Amino acid sequence: MMRCLLVSRGREVHVWLALISITGASWLLGVMVPSVSRVSATSIGIAILSLALLKVRVIIRWFMEIDRAPLALRLLFDAWIAILFFVLIYMYSMGNYGMPMFLGLS
């Protein structure tokens, strides 16, 4: 049954399996790495955030069919993901001290 599903669906199943793998990697980073490693919590958080944005890119590219859109739209989408990534990394790295000031809540 599984072989038939993989053959009949093609690329969608492979993308879905990649998304499941990325989810598993995020979970491993969040649960396993802090207990067995001396890596900082900020580094782990940035890695998990990076994997989440990778999932966003994969979902929008494959399941919302941006991969078939004109080149300008694909580049615009990739630029939006890059800007979102750097803004979120900046906000995350500022922690509790920089966040309220960054949001204008100080």
N, C-alpha and C positions, 0 to 999 in steps of 0.2 A: 504494500500500500504506500509506504514512504517513497519508494523508488518511483512509483507512478506519479505521486504528487510532485516530486522534484522535476521530473521530465515534463509534466504537463504545464507547470507554472513557470518554469524557466528562471528568468532573472529575478522576479519578485521574491521567490523563496530564498535565493542567495542573499539578496539585500536584507530580507527579514532575519536570516541567520546571522548576518553581520551585525545587525542592530542588537540581537540577543547577545552576541559576543561582546559588544561594546558595553552593554548593560552589566554583564558579568564582570568585565574588567573594572568598571566603576565601583561595583560592589566590593570587589577584592581590594581595590585601593582604599576604600573607606573603612573596611572592617579588618582586613588582615595586615596591611602594611604598618599601621600605627603600632600594632602590638609586637611586631617582629623586627622593626627597623627604627633607626634614629632619624628618619627623614622628618623635616618640620611639617607641622600641620598646614601651614600656608602652602607649601609645595604640593602636598597631597590635594588640598582644595583646588589649586590651580589646575592640576592634572585632571581631577574629576570634572571641573568646569569645562576644560578643553574637550573631554570626551562627550559631554552633554552637547556642546556646540557642534561637534562632529556629527552627532545623531541628528541634530536639527538640520544640518546641511544634507545629510543622506535622505532624510524623510522628505524634505521639500524637493530635492532633486529628483528622486525616484517616484514617490507616491503622489506628488503634486505636479509631476511631469515638467519641471523647469528644464530638465535636460534636453527637451525637445523645443524649447523656446529659442527665440533669436539670441545671438551672441551677446548683444547689448544687455538684454534682460538677465542672462546668466552672469555676466560680469557685475552688473548692478547688485544682484543677489549676493554674490561672493564678497563684494565690497561691504555690503550691509552686515554680513556675518563677521568680517574682519573688524569693522568698527565696533560692533556689539561685543566681540571678544575682548578688545583692548579696553573698552569702557568697563566691562564687568571685572576684568582682571585688576584694573586700577581701583575700582570701588572695593573689591575684596581685599586687596593688599593694604588699603588704608585702615581697615579694621574699624573698631569702635571709635577711634579718635578722629579719623578723617571723614567718615560717612555723614554724620549730621551736618558738618560744614559743607561737604560736597553737595548735599541735597538742599542746603539753605535752611536747615532746621536748627541752627545753633543760636 
